Amino acid sequence: MSPPRHAVTEVVNCDLGGTSWGRQRRPQAGWLSTAGPFPPSRVGAHRDAGPMRSPGRPLPTAFTRDAALAVGWTGRQLEGYRFRLLTRGAYAWAGVQPRPAELCRALSSLLPPGSGWSHQTAAELLGLPRVGAPRLGRTLHVTVLRAAAVPRRHGLTAHRAEILPGDLALVDGVPVTSMPRTFVDHAAAVDLEQLVAIGDAMIRSGRCTAAELARRVAAAAGHRGVRRARRALSLLDPRAASVPESVMRVRIVDAGMPAPTPQLNVVDSRGRWIARVDLGYEQERIAIEYEGRQHAERDQFARDIDRYSSLSAAGWRVLREGAADHAAGGQRMLAQLGDLLSPPSRSQLTTGATARRGGDMRSRRGDGAGVGTRSVNA
């Protein structure tokens, strides 16, 4: 007896970081899943399976309907258990997650001429860090010419805008917006901290310069986010090695404190190298470290103990910010840094001078209370 025809629900998920994208055909029956495996005794009973044969030419991970038909697959097979529908006219193998480049390559043929993948999607294809952009959502983003028809598909966000010469580049054969154009697009959707972080990463990659970013920002005069982009240009520093380091540096400057030096090498009084800190003030001997998840690993934890002990012995004070404090805005680190950088108040100076005079008087009286003692800064 053949099983009843399954009911199909549609799930829209657009995470390029590893979760399946697009409309996934998900049967309600528990034994029948697009991720497989399927019981051999029931595969033949599936009405949509079609003839159990595979054309000679293989298909990539993601592909269009026309591409599948061209190599011998049938429309009935595409609706079967071996494939899942991404969006209208595009499919992927069931249970396989296409890489971003594969996904965009398959969908590029469905876009209007002159279009390019943009915003967070372009950053992903360009190998840039994925920064927080709530307004961009979790979809694939494409920018089309103003005169072009906007594609309307599940899981796809289209932006109609002017595309200047040099705004598009090819990455593995996939059209994407260039780094300068991607920087300008992000300026309208992310905050200043995240914009500086992605700008730092662009220059750090060696495939873009600060001058190129500045020229593209100048060409975007009057557009949304351009003022934020101009502000970000003045804060860029490609020496930052990660997004959290860039974000912390911007927060410090916004709080009215001088900008720390990214990736500062620390040496002792003899000139011997001790460590390299995420952010630091050499004259004040203050180091700022971001403690990511990797610092909880046993070997890294042991190395951190040695580093911080060496820094403390050399007279450095270390401020450490964890992921939770970082996500909450880093107010604790900013307050601690402000206390270390601010000059001592008049009352503190008066109290300190009074204490020193008192100690001297006790020493002269022979009390011994202040003899041979000194302040130790841990």
C-alpha positions as CSV (number, residue, x, y, z in Angstrom):
1,M,0.0,0.0,0.0
2,S,1.6,3.3,-1.0
3,P,1.8,6.0,1.6
4,P,-0.6,9.0,1.4
5,R,0.6,12.0,-0.5
6,H,2.5,14.2,2.0
7,A,1.5,17.7,2.8
8,V,4.2,20.2,2.1
9,T,5.0,23.3,4.3
10,E,7.3,26.1,3.3
11,V,10.1,27.2,5.6
12,V,11.9,30.5,4.8
13,N,15.4,30.6,6.3
14,C,18.1,32.8,4.9
15,D,21.3,32.2,6.9
16,L,24.4,32.1,4.7
17,G,26.4,31.0,7.6
18,G,25.3,27.4,7.4
19,T,21.6,27.0,7.6
20,S,19.6,26.1,4.5
21,W,18.4,29.1,2.5
22,G,15.1,29.6,0.7
23,R,11.9,27.7,0.5
24,Q,12.5,24.1,1.6
25,R,10.0,21.5,0.8
26,R,9.5,19.8,4.1
27,P,7.1,16.9,4.3
28,Q,5.0,16.5,7.5
29,A,5.5,12.8,7.5
30,G,8.4,12.0,9.9
31,W,10.1,9.4,7.8
32,L,10.1,11.5,4.7
33,S,12.6,14.4,5.0
34,T,14.6,16.4,2.5
35,A,17.7,15.8,4.6
36,G,17.3,12.0,4.2
37,P,18.2,9.2,4.5
38,F,15.0,7.4,3.3
39,P,14.0,3.8,3.9
40,P,14.8,1.9,0.8
41,S,11.5,0.1,0.9
42,R,9.6,3.3,0.6
43,V,11.6,5.2,-1.9
44,G,10.0,3.5,-4.9
45,A,6.6,4.2,-3.4
46,H,7.1,8.0,-3.5
47,R,4.9,9.3,-6.3
48,D,7.2,12.3,-7.0
49,A,10.4,10.2,-7.3
50,G,10.1,9.6,-11.0
51,P,12.2,7.1,-12.8
52,M,15.2,6.0,-10.8
53,R,17.9,7.2,-13.2
54,S,20.4,10.0,-13.2
55,P,21.6,11.9,-16.3
56,G,25.2,11.6,-17.3
57,R,26.3,15.2,-16.5
58,P,26.2,16.0,-12.7
59,L,24.5,19.1,-11.3
60,P,26.2,21.5,-8.9
61,T,25.0,22.0,-5.4
62,A,22.6,24.7,-6.4
63,F,21.2,25.1,-9.9
64,T,18.3,26.5,-12.0
65,R,15.5,24.5,-13.4
66,D,16.7,25.3,-17.0
67,A,20.2,24.0,-16.1
68,A,18.7,20.7,-14.8
69,L,16.5,20.2,-17.8
70,A,19.4,20.9,-20.1
71,V,21.4,17.9,-18.7
72,G,18.5,15.5,-18.8
73,W,16.6,15.8,-15.6
74,T,12.8,16.0,-15.8
75,G,10.5,18.4,-14.1
76,R,8.9,15.5,-12.2
77,Q,12.3,14.5,-10.8
78,L,13.0,18.0,-9.7
79,E,9.8,17.9,-7.6
80,G,10.9,14.6,-6.0
81,Y,12.7,13.6,-2.8
82,R,16.2,14.2,-4.2
83,F,15.9,18.0,-4.5
84,R,14.5,21.0,-2.6
85,L,13.1,24.2,-4.0
86,L,15.2,27.3,-3.1
87,T,13.1,29.9,-4.8
88,R,11.1,30.0,-8.0
89,G,13.2,28.4,-10.7
90,A,16.1,27.4,-8.5
91,Y,16.9,24.1,-6.7
92,A,19.5,22.4,-4.5
93,W,20.2,18.8,-3.7
94,A,18.3,17.6,-0.6
95,G,20.3,17.6,2.5
96,V,23.2,19.6,1.0
97,Q,23.9,23.2,2.0
98,P,25.3,25.2,-0.9
99,R,28.1,27.5,-0.2
100,P,27.3,31.2,-0.7
101,A,29.2,31.4,-4.0
102,E,27.4,28.4,-5.3
103,L,24.1,29.7,-4.3
104,C,24.6,33.1,-5.8
105,R,26.1,31.6,-9.0
106,A,22.9,29.6,-9.5
107,L,20.6,32.5,-8.9
108,S,22.6,35.1,-10.9
109,S,21.1,33.9,-14.1
110,L,17.6,34.7,-12.8
111,L,18.5,38.4,-12.1
112,P,18.2,41.4,-14.4
113,P,21.3,42.3,-16.5
114,G,23.7,44.6,-14.7
115,S,22.8,43.4,-11.2
116,G,25.2,42.5,-8.5
117,W,25.0,40.8,-5.1
118,S,25.3,43.5,-2.5
119,H,25.2,44.5,1.2
120,Q,25.8,41.6,3.6
121,T,25.7,39.1,0.7
122,A,28.6,40.9,-1.0
123,A,30.6,41.1,2.2
124,E,30.2,37.3,2.6
125,L,31.3,36.7,-1.0
126,L,34.2,39.1,-0.6
127,G,35.5,37.3,2.5
128,L,34.7,40.1,4.8
129,P,33.3,39.6,8.4
130,R,29.6,39.6,8.8
131,V,28.7,42.6,11.0
132,G,25.4,43.2,12.7
133,A,22.8,44.7,10.5
134,P,19.3,44.2,11.8
135,R,17.8,46.4,9.1
136,L,19.3,44.2,6.4
137,G,17.7,41.0,7.8
138,R,18.7,37.5,7.0
139,T,18.2,37.4,3.3
140,L,20.2,37.5,0.1
141,H,20.7,41.0,-1.1
142,V,21.0,42.2,-4.7
143,T,21.2,45.6,-6.2
144,V,19.7,46.2,-9.6
145,L,19.7,49.2,-11.9
146,R,17.0,51.8,-11.3
147,A,15.4,51.1,-14.7
148,A,15.4,47.3,-14.1
149,A,12.4,45.3,-12.9
150,V,12.9,44.3,-9.3
151,P,12.9,40.6,-8.9
152,R,10.4,39.4,-6.3
153,R,11.4,36.0,-4.8
154,H,11.3,34.4,-1.5
155,G,14.5,34.9,0.5
156,L,15.7,37.7,-1.8
157,T,15.8,41.4,-1.0
158,A,16.3,43.6,-4.0
159,H,17.6,47.2,-3.9
160,R,17.0,49.5,-6.9
161,A,19.9,52.1,-7.1
162,E,22.3,53.7,-9.3
163,I,25.3,51.5,-10.2
164,L,28.4,53.6,-11.1
165,P,31.4,52.3,-13.2
166,G,33.6,50.3,-11.0
167,D,30.8,49.4,-8.6
168,L,30.7,45.7,-9.7
169,A,33.3,43.1,-9.6
170,L,33.5,39.3,-10.3
171,V,34.2,36.9,-7.5
172,D,34.5,33.3,-8.8
173,G,32.4,34.3,-11.7
174,V,29.7,35.8,-9.5
175,P,28.8,39.6,-9.9
176,V,29.1,41.4,-6.6
177,T,29.5,45.0,-5.5
178,S,33.0,46.2,-5.1
179,M,34.5,46.8,-1.6
180,P,34.1,50.6,-1.9
181,R,30.4,50.3,-3.0
182,T,29.8,47.6,-0.3
183,F,31.2,50.1,2.3
184,V,28.8,52.8,1.1
185,D,25.8,50.3,1.1
186,H,26.6,49.3,4.7
187,A,26.7,52.9,5.8
188,A,23.0,53.1,5.4
189,A,22.2,50.0,7.4
190,V,24.8,49.5,10.3
191,D,25.9,51.7,13.1
192,L,29.3,53.5,13.2
193,E,31.1,50.8,15.2
194,Q,30.2,48.0,12.7
195,L,30.9,50.3,9.7
196,V,34.4,51.0,11.0
197,A,34.9,47.3,11.6
198,I,34.1,46.3,8.1
199,G,36.2,49.2,6.7
200,D,39.1,48.1,8.8
201,A,38.7,44.6,7.3
202,M,38.6,45.9,3.8
203,I,41.8,47.8,4.0
204,R,43.5,45.0,6.1
205,S,42.7,42.5,3.2
206,G,45.0,44.4,0.9
207,R,42.4,44.5,-1.8
208,C,41.2,48.1,-1.0
209,T,42.7,51.3,0.2
210,A,41.4,54.1,2.4
211,A,41.7,56.4,-0.6
212,E,39.4,54.2,-2.7
213,L,36.8,54.2,0.1
214,A,37.0,58.0,0.4
215,R,36.5,58.5,-3.4
216,R,33.4,56.3,-3.4
217,V,32.0,58.0,-0.3
218,A,32.5,61.4,-2.0
219,A,30.6,60.1,-5.0
220,A,27.7,59.1,-2.7
221,A,27.1,62.7,-1.5
222,G,23.4,63.2,-0.6
223,H,22.7,59.5,-0.1
224,R,21.5,57.9,3.0
225,G,24.3,57.0,5.5
226,V,27.0,59.2,3.8
227,R,27.5,61.3,6.9
228,R,28.2,58.1,8.9
229,A,30.5,56.9,6.2
230,R,32.5,60.2,6.4
231,R,32.8,59.8,10.1
232,A,33.9,56.2,9.8
233,L,36.7,57.1,7.3
234,S,38.4,59.2,10.0
235,L,38.4,56.3,12.4
236,L,39.7,53.5,10.1
237,D,42.8,51.6,11.3
238,P,43.7,48.4,9.4
239,R,46.0,47.3,12.2
240,A,42.9,46.0,14.1
241,A,42.8,42.2,13.8
242,S,39.1,41.6,14.5
243,V,35.7,43.1,14.6
244,P,35.6,43.4,18.4
245,E,38.9,45.2,18.4
246,S,37.6,47.8,16.0
247,V,34.4,48.2,17.9
248,M,36.2,48.7,21.2
249,R,38.4,51.3,19.7
250,V,35.5,53.3,18.3
251,R,33.7,53.1,21.7
252,I,36.8,54.5,23.4
253,V,37.0,57.4,21.0
254,D,33.3,58.1,21.3
255,A,33.7,58.3,25.1
256,G,36.1,61.2,24.7
257,M,39.3,59.2,25.3
258,P,42.4,59.1,23.1
259,A,42.5,56.3,20.5
260,P,44.6,53.3,21.7
261,T,47.1,51.6,19.4
262,P,45.9,48.4,17.8
263,Q,48.1,45.3,18.1
264,L,50.7,47.1,20.3
265,N,53.9,45.2,20.9
266,V,55.0,45.4,24.5
267,V,58.7,45.2,25.6
268,D,60.3,45.3,29.0
269,S,62.9,47.8,30.3
270,R,65.6,45.9,28.4
271,G,63.8,46.0,25.1
272,R,62.8,42.3,25.2
273,W,59.5,41.5,23.6
274,I,56.8,40.4,26.1
275,A,53.5,40.3,24.3
276,R,51.3,41.9,21.7
277,V,48.0,43.3,23.0
278,D,44.8,44.0,21.2
279,L,44.8,47.6,22.2
280,G,47.2,49.6,24.3
281,Y,48.6,52.9,25.6
282,E,52.3,52.7,25.6
283,Q,53.1,55.7,27.8
284,E,50.4,54.9,30.4
285,R,51.2,51.1,30.2
286,I,47.5,50.1,29.8
287,A,46.5,47.1,27.7
288,I,43.0,46.2,26.6
289,E,42.2,42.7,25.6
290,Y,39.0,41.1,24.1
291,E,38.4,37.7,25.5
292,G,36.6,35.7,22.9
293,R,35.4,32.1,23.1
294,Q,38.8,30.7,22.1
295,H,40.4,32.1,25.3
296,A,38.4,29.4,27.3
297,E,40.4,26.6,25.6
298,R,42.9,24.9,27.9
299,D,46.0,25.7,26.0
300,Q,45.0,29.3,25.2
301,F,44.1,29.8,28.8
302,A,47.5,28.7,30.0
303,R,49.2,31.0,27.5
304,D,47.0,33.9,28.7
305,I,48.1,33.4,32.3
306,D,51.8,33.6,31.2
307,R,51.1,36.7,29.1
308,Y,49.2,38.6,31.8
309,S,51.8,37.7,34.4
310,S,54.6,39.0,32.2
311,L,52.6,42.2,31.5
312,S,51.9,42.7,35.2
313,A,55.6,42.2,36.1
314,A,56.5,44.9,33.5
315,G,54.2,47.4,35.2
316,W,51.3,47.1,32.7
317,R,47.6,47.2,33.8
318,V,45.4,44.9,31.7
319,L,41.7,45.5,31.1
320,R,39.8,42.5,29.8
321,E,36.4,42.5,28.1
322,G,34.4,39.4,27.6
323,A,31.7,38.6,25.0
324,A,28.8,39.4,27.3
325,D,30.2,42.8,28.3
326,H,31.1,43.6,24.7
327,A,27.6,42.8,23.5
328,A,26.1,45.0,26.3
329,G,28.1,48.1,25.1
330,G,31.4,47.7,27.0
331,Q,30.4,50.2,29.7
332,R,32.4,48.5,32.4
333,M,35.6,48.6,30.4
334,L,35.1,52.2,29.4
335,A,34.5,53.2,33.0
336,Q,37.7,51.4,34.2
337,L,39.7,52.9,31.3
338,G,38.4,56.4,32.1
339,D,39.6,56.0,35.7
340,L,43.0,54.9,34.6
341,L,43.5,57.7,32.1
342,S,42.0,60.5,34.1
343,P,44.4,62.7,36.1
344,P,44.1,62.4,39.9
345,S,41.7,64.9,41.4
346,R,42.8,67.7,43.7
347,S,41.3,65.9,46.8
348,Q,43.3,62.7,46.0
349,L,46.5,64.8,45.7
350,T,45.8,66.5,49.1
351,T,44.9,63.2,50.8
352,G,48.1,61.6,49.4
353,A,50.3,64.5,50.5
354,T,48.8,64.4,54.0
355,A,49.4,60.7,54.3
356,R,53.0,61.1,53.2
357,R,53.6,63.8,55.8
358,G,52.1,61.6,58.5
359,G,54.3,58.8,57.5
360,D,57.4,60.9,57.6
361,M,56.5,62.2,61.1
362,R,55.9,58.7,62.4
363,S,59.3,57.6,60.9
364,R,61.0,60.5,62.7
365,R,59.4,59.5,66.0
366,G,60.7,56.0,65.5
367,D,57.3,54.3,65.3
368,G,58.5,52.3,62.3
369,A,55.0,52.3,60.7
370,G,56.3,53.8,57.4
371,V,59.8,52.4,57.4
372,G,60.7,50.1,54.5
373,T,57.2,50.1,52.9
374,R,56.2,51.1,49.4
375,S,53.2,51.1,47.1
376,V,52.9,48.1,44.8
377,N,50.7,48.4,41.7
378,A,49.4,45.0,40.8
